[in-house]
Amino acid sequence: MMYIERHISFVLERLKRSFPVVLVTGARQVGKTTLLRQNDDGQGYYTLDDYVFLDSIEQDAMGFAANVSTPVILDEIQYAPLLFRAIKLRVDRDARSGAFLLTGSQQFEMMRGVSESLAGRIGILTLSGLSSREIDGSRFTLPFLTTTEYLGERSPSVLPLRAHELWGRIQRGGMPKLYADPEINTQDYYSAYVKTYIERDVRTLAQVGDELTFMQFLTACAARTGALLNLSDIARDVGVSVPTAKRWLSILAVSGLVYLLRPFSQNITSRTVKTPKLYFMDTGLAAYLCKWFTPETLEVGAMSGAFFETYVVSEIIKSYQNFGQEPPLYFYRDADRHEVDLIIHKDGKIYPVEIKKTASPNAKDFKQFETLRKMSGLEVAPGGVVCMYDSPIRLSGGNVIPVSYI
């Protein structure tokens, strides 16, 4: 199978030089293990998915950590929380950089172990599915911004993305295996993915008794990608309590399947909404759950706008994650229904972003930015409208940004 170069690799190498332990987190099958093994420095490899090995660790975690040759990769570390303290004792005695390389899919349990045992000794990366930049083979790695300077730096590496190609990419999603082997059927892949996810991660995290109901919950969330989160509405549709829906949503978030985009608030107004927006990180998984099985039906379907927005937001998130930064992303909406789809809060400035599934942008698309500019205490940088226009242009309100420039 073909290996697609991951942009986060240079961040990984930097952390390996700076910390004795490096942890790569993310959803299942996004390429965590492949990333570590592709950047091979002659390290050993053990997986906690191996029940025989896991049993030996549970019997003598201290002995294993004390005697294993390093550097070493420990895959699916969340299954052996005892190892966190054992690794701490080893690196306190021998703080060699890049000694322990860890992966795991369930961030909640891992972060508990990290905070209790490895704080200050560990560098942490979040890996998502392939970005469009990675699929295209681009070497451009700067995080997305709306500025003319960013667009100028991005331009030389942009590949044209026709509408049918874009919707094919949205419908297929970003799981590496689907691009390493283009012959794989997406329905078969995501069917197996969901089954594995529910059987392993969900049972481990929440002991969900009714798997069919959880599947309905997962599908209900996918049907609301790009929308304000309404847990009461989801709970009612699925037939569970709101506390259960809240607990299940936290599972989706900590296992990397969804991203909760928080509303922007710096006490600028009490009229802003407090509810996050829900986005699936993989549009292919969301399309499978919502039964959009072809790019053509997705493009003209009732959810095409929501999927376009989800794709844009997830790509922007990846641009920051792959640069080793926490995405500084928010949205704005107030009681008067003034809304800005995305806000990038960086270096004391906010960069407003509108996301429009249109090939004919105009100055009216920038109108909502004026709401932010009227607020005191905010430095509002030039904004942008991400859309399906074929080249960047400057309008009176800001920059028109083709979706291929993310």
C-alpha positions in Angstrom: 0.0 0.0 0.0 1.1 3.6 -0.7 2.2 5.7 2.3 1.0 9.3 2.3 3.4 11.7 4.0 1.9 13.2 7.1 2.5 16.9 7.8 2.6 16.4 11.5 5.8 14.3 11.1 8.1 17.4 11.5 6.3 18.2 14.8 6.8 14.6 15.9 10.5 14.8 15.3 10.7 18.1 17.2 8.9 16.5 20.2 11.1 13.4 20.1 14.1 15.7 20.5 12.5 17.6 23.4 10.7 15.0 25.6 11.5 11.5 26.8 7.8 10.5 26.1 5.7 11.4 23.1 2.0 10.5 22.9 0.1 10.5 19.6 -3.7 10.6 20.2 -6.6 10.5 17.7 -9.5 8.5 16.5 -9.2 4.9 15.4 -7.5 4.2 12.0 -6.3 7.8 11.4 -2.7 6.5 11.1 -1.1 6.9 14.5 0.9 3.7 14.5 1.8 4.1 10.8 3.1 7.6 11.6 5.4 6.3 14.3 6.6 3.3 12.4 7.2 5.2 9.2 9.5 7.6 11.1 11.5 4.6 12.3 14.6 5.1 14.4 15.2 1.4 15.0 12.7 1.3 17.8 11.0 -1.8 19.1 7.2 -2.2 18.9 4.6 -3.6 21.2 0.8 -3.4 21.0 -1.5 -3.6 24.0 -4.1 -5.0 21.6 -2.3 -8.3 22.1 -4.0 -9.8 25.0 -1.0 -12.1 25.9 1.3 -9.1 26.1 -1.4 -7.0 27.9 -1.6 -9.8 30.5 2.1 -9.7 31.1 2.1 -5.9 31.5 -0.7 -6.2 34.1 1.4 -8.6 36.0 4.7 -6.7 35.9 4.4 -3.2 34.4 7.4 -1.9 36.4 9.6 -4.7 35.3 8.8 -4.2 31.6 9.3 -0.4 31.7 12.6 -0.8 33.6 14.1 -3.3 31.2 12.7 -2.7 27.8 15.2 -1.4 25.2 14.4 2.1 24.0 13.3 3.8 21.8 10.1 1.8 21.8 6.6 2.2 20.5 3.8 1.2 22.8 0.5 1.0 20.8 -3.0 1.5 22.3 -1.5 2.5 25.6 -4.9 3.3 27.1 -5.4 -0.5 27.7 -2.6 -0.5 30.3 -2.8 2.6 32.6 -0.4 1.0 35.0 2.3 1.7 32.4 2.1 5.5 32.9 3.6 5.4 36.4 6.1 2.7 35.4 7.3 4.8 32.4 7.6 7.8 34.7 10.0 6.0 37.0 12.1 4.8 34.0 12.4 8.3 32.4 13.1 9.9 35.8 16.1 7.6 36.0 17.1 7.8 32.3 15.6 10.9 30.7 16.7 10.1 27.1 14.7 12.1 24.5 12.3 10.1 22.4 12.6 6.9 24.5 8.9 6.0 24.7 6.5 6.6 21.8 2.9 6.0 22.7 -0.3 5.9 20.8 -3.9 5.6 21.9 -7.5 6.3 20.8 -9.3 7.1 24.0 -8.0 10.4 25.2 -10.0 10.6 28.5 -8.3 7.7 30.2 -4.9 8.6 28.7 -5.1 12.2 29.8 -5.9 11.1 33.3 -2.7 9.0 33.3 -0.7 11.7 31.8 -1.8 14.4 34.3 -1.1 12.0 37.2 2.2 10.6 36.1 3.9 12.2 33.1 3.2 15.9 33.4 6.3 17.8 32.2 7.8 14.7 30.7 5.6 14.2 27.7 4.9 15.9 24.4 1.4 15.3 23.0 0.1 15.3 19.4 -3.4 15.0 18.1 -3.6 13.2 14.7 -6.8 13.4 12.6 -7.5 11.8 9.2 -5.8 12.9 6.1 -6.1 16.6 5.2 -6.7 17.6 1.6 -3.2 19.0 1.5 -1.8 15.6 2.4 -4.0 13.8 -0.1 -2.7 16.2 -2.8 0.9 15.7 -1.8 1.4 19.3 -0.9 4.3 20.3 1.3 2.6 23.5 2.5 2.1 23.2 6.3 1.2 26.7 7.6 -2.1 27.0 9.6 -5.0 28.6 7.7 -5.6 32.3 7.9 -7.7 34.7 5.9 -4.9 37.2 5.1 -3.6 38.2 1.7 -0.1 37.1 2.9 -1.4 33.6 3.7 -3.0 33.3 0.3 0.1 34.4 -1.4 2.2 31.8 0.4 -0.4 29.1 -0.3 -0.9 29.8 -4.0 2.2 28.1 -5.5 1.2 24.7 -3.9 -2.5 24.8 -4.7 -3.9 22.1 -7.0 -7.2 22.8 -8.8 -10.1 21.1 -7.1 -13.1 20.7 -9.4 -16.6 20.4 -7.9 -17.0 16.7 -8.6 -13.5 16.1 -7.1 -14.4 18.1 -4.0 -17.7 16.2 -3.4 -15.9 12.9 -4.0 -13.4 13.8 -1.3 -16.1 15.0 1.1 -18.2 11.8 0.5 -15.1 9.5 0.8 -13.7 11.2 3.9 -10.1 11.2 5.1 -9.2 7.8 6.4 -5.7 6.9 5.2 -6.6 3.4 4.2 -9.1 4.6 1.7 -6.4 6.5 -0.1 -3.6 4.0 0.3 -6.0 1.5 -1.5 -8.5 3.4 -3.7 -10.2 0.1 -4.6 -11.7 -0.2 -1.1 -15.5 0.3 -1.0 -16.4 3.2 1.3 -19.6 1.6 2.6 -17.8 -1.7 3.5 -15.0 0.3 5.2 -17.2 2.5 7.3 -19.5 -0.4 8.2 -16.6 -2.3 9.6 -15.2 0.9 11.2 -18.4 1.6 13.1 -18.7 -2.0 14.3 -15.1 -1.9 15.6 -15.6 1.4 17.2 -18.7 0.4 19.1 -17.3 -3.0 20.1 -14.0 -1.6 21.4 -14.0 2.0 22.4 -17.7 2.4 23.4 -17.8 -0.7 25.5 -14.6 0.3 27.2 -15.5 3.9 27.9 -19.2 3.6 28.8 -20.4 0.0 29.0 -23.2 0.9 26.6 -25.7 -1.9 27.0 -27.9 -1.1 24.0 -25.6 -0.9 21.0 -28.5 -0.3 18.6 -29.6 2.7 20.5 -26.0 4.1 20.6 -25.8 3.6 16.8 -29.0 5.6 16.5 -27.4 8.3 18.7 -24.3 8.3 16.5 -26.4 8.7 13.4 -28.5 11.5 15.0 -25.3 13.4 15.7 -24.1 12.9 12.1 -27.4 14.3 10.8 -26.7 17.5 12.8 -23.1 18.1 11.8 -22.5 21.8 11.3 -25.4 22.8 13.6 -25.8 24.2 17.1 -25.8 21.3 19.6 -29.3 20.5 21.0 -28.9 17.6 23.3 -32.6 17.6 24.3 -33.6 17.3 20.6 -31.1 14.4 20.0 -32.1 12.6 23.2 -35.8 12.9 22.3 -35.2 11.5 18.8 -33.1 8.6 20.1 -35.3 7.8 23.1 -32.7 8.3 25.8 -32.3 10.8 28.7 -30.4 14.0 28.3 -27.8 12.9 30.9 -27.2 9.8 28.8 -27.0 11.8 25.6 -24.5 14.1 27.2 -22.4 11.2 28.4 -22.5 9.6 25.0 -21.5 12.8 23.3 -18.5 13.1 25.5 -17.5 9.6 24.3 -17.6 10.8 20.7 -15.6 13.9 21.6 -12.8 12.1 23.6 -12.5 9.4 21.0 -11.9 12.0 18.3 -15.0 11.4 16.1 -16.6 14.8 16.7 -15.3 18.3 17.4 -17.3 20.8 19.6 -16.7 24.3 18.3 -17.1 26.7 21.2 -18.8 30.1 20.9 -16.4 33.1 21.1 -16.7 35.0 24.3 -14.5 37.4 26.1 -17.2 39.0 28.1 -17.9 41.2 25.1 -21.6 40.7 25.4 -24.0 38.7 27.5 -26.2 38.1 24.4 -23.9 35.6 22.8 -25.1 32.0 22.7 -23.4 29.5 25.1 -24.1 26.4 23.1 -21.3 24.8 21.0 -21.6 23.7 17.4 -21.1 20.0 16.5 -18.9 18.9 13.7 -17.8 15.4 12.6 -14.1 15.2 12.0 -14.5 12.8 9.1 -17.1 13.7 6.5 -16.9 10.2 5.0 -18.1 8.7 8.3 -20.9 11.2 8.6 -22.0 10.6 5.0 -22.1 6.9 5.6 -24.2 7.3 8.8 -26.6 9.6 7.0 -26.8 7.3 3.9 -25.3 9.6 1.4 -23.6 6.9 -0.6 -22.5 8.8 -3.7 -20.8 12.2 -4.2 -23.6 13.1 -6.7 -26.5 12.6 -4.2 -24.6 14.4 -1.4 -23.8 17.4 -3.6 -27.5 18.1 -4.4 -28.9 16.7 -1.2 -30.6 18.6 1.7 -27.4 18.4 3.8 -24.9 19.6 1.2 -24.4 23.0 2.9 -23.8 21.3 6.2 -21.3 18.9 4.8 -19.5 21.6 2.9 -19.2 23.6 6.2 -18.1 20.5 8.1 -15.4 19.8 5.5 -14.1 23.3 5.6 -14.0 23.5 9.5 -12.4 20.0 9.8 -9.7 21.0 7.2 -8.9 24.2 9.1 -8.7 22.2 12.4 -6.3 19.8 10.7 -4.1 22.7 9.5 -3.5 23.7 13.1 -3.1 20.2 14.5 -0.6 19.2 11.9 1.4 22.3 12.7 1.5 21.2 16.4 -0.9 23.9 17.6 -4.2 23.8 19.4 -6.8 25.1 17.0 -7.7 28.7 18.1 -11.2 28.4 16.6 -14.6 29.6 17.7 -17.9 30.8 16.2 -20.1 33.8 17.0 -23.8 34.0 17.3 -25.9 36.3 19.4 -29.6 36.7 20.4 -30.2 38.9 17.4 -29.1 36.0 15.1 -26.0 37.8 14.0 -23.6 34.9 13.2 -20.1 34.4 12.0 -19.4 30.8 11.0 -15.8 30.7 12.2 -13.5 32.9 14.2 -9.7 32.4 14.3 -8.4 34.0 17.5 -4.6 34.4 17.0 -2.0 36.8 18.3 -4.6 39.1 19.9 -6.6 39.5 16.7 -9.7 37.8 15.4 -10.0 36.6 11.8 -13.7 36.1 10.8 -14.6 33.4 8.3 -17.8 32.8 6.5 -18.4 29.5 4.7 -20.6 29.5 1.6 -21.3 26.7 -0.7 -21.4 29.0 -3.7 -19.3 29.7 -6.8 -20.6 33.3 -7.0 -19.5 35.2 -3.8 -20.4 38.9 -3.4 -19.9 41.7 -0.9 -23.0 40.8 1.0 -21.3 37.6 2.2 -19.0 39.8 4.3 -21.9 41.7 6.0 -21.8 39.7 9.3 -18.2 40.8 9.9 -19.5 44.3 10.7 -21.1 43.0 13.9 -17.7 42.1 15.3 -16.1 45.4 14.1 -18.7 47.4 16.1 -17.7 45.8 19.4 -15.2 47.6 21.6 -12.1 45.8 22.7 -11.7 43.6 19.6 -9.1 43.9 17.0 -10.7 42.4 13.9 -8.3 41.4 11.1 -9.3 41.1 7.4 -11.8 38.3 7.1 -12.5 35.8 4.4 -15.3 33.9 2.7 -14.4 30.3 1.9 -16.4 29.2 -1.1 -16.2 27.3 -4.4 -15.0 30.2 -6.5 -11.9 29.2 -8.5 -9.4 31.9 -7.5 -8.8 34.2 -4.6 -10.0 37.8 -5.1 -10.2 40.9 -2.9 -13.7 42.4 -2.3 -14.5 45.5 -0.2 -15.3 43.3 2.9 -12.3 40.9 2.7 -10.8 38.0 0.8 -12.7 35.5 -1.3 -10.9 32.2 -0.6 -11.4 29.1 -2.8 -11.9 26.0 -0.7 -8.7 24.5 -2.3 -6.7 27.2 -0.5 -7.4 25.9 3.0 
